[in-house]
């Protein structure tokens, strides 16, 4: 196989990888924005769930789990807060 053929295959695989991963990243960042809006309006329970949803999609951002835990604690759900904090510790 020629170098051009290998380069083409690598390019195709890279594009396919981006097509697979990009929607999850976009949804994750939109969840972060939604969580911020919810927290700003005082809906801390819903904001905690939105941060947790974002954290699942943006797995390299453990701070999102911590934010979800803090907001869950503020909403009066210590069990859920502990779960979110444990996820943050794992990452």
C-alpha positions, -999 to +999 in steps of 0.1 A: +000+000+000+013+034-009+019+063+016-009+082-001-033+053+005-023+050+042-027+088+046-061+087+031-072+058+054-059+077+085-078+108+074-110+089+069-107+073+103-100+106+119-131+122+103-153+092+113-140+095+149-149+132+150-183+125+136-189+100+163-176+121+192-186+156+183-224+153+190-217+141+225-194+170+232-218+195+218-246+181+240-223+181+270-214+218+266-251+227+261-259+208+293-233+230+311-250+261+298-284+248+309-270+239+343-256+275+347-290+290+337-309+267+362-285+275+390-288+312+383-326+310+386-324+291+419-333+257+405-304+240+421-318+204+420-323+205+383-290+223+378-273+194+397-288+169+374-278+189+343-242+192+356-241+154+361-254+149+326-227+171+312-201+153+333-210+120+318-205+134+283-174+155+291-157+128+311-123+147+312-140+174+333-142+161+369-151+195+382-185+191+367-192+162+390-181+184+419-204+212+409-232+186+406-224+174+441-224+209+456-257+218+440-273+185+450-262+192+486-277+227+483-309+212+471-312+190+502-302+157+487-270+146+505-272+110+492-271+122+456-244+147+465-222+119+479-227+099+448-216+128+426-186+135+448-176+099+446-177+101+408-155+132+410-130+113+432-129+084+407-118+108+380 
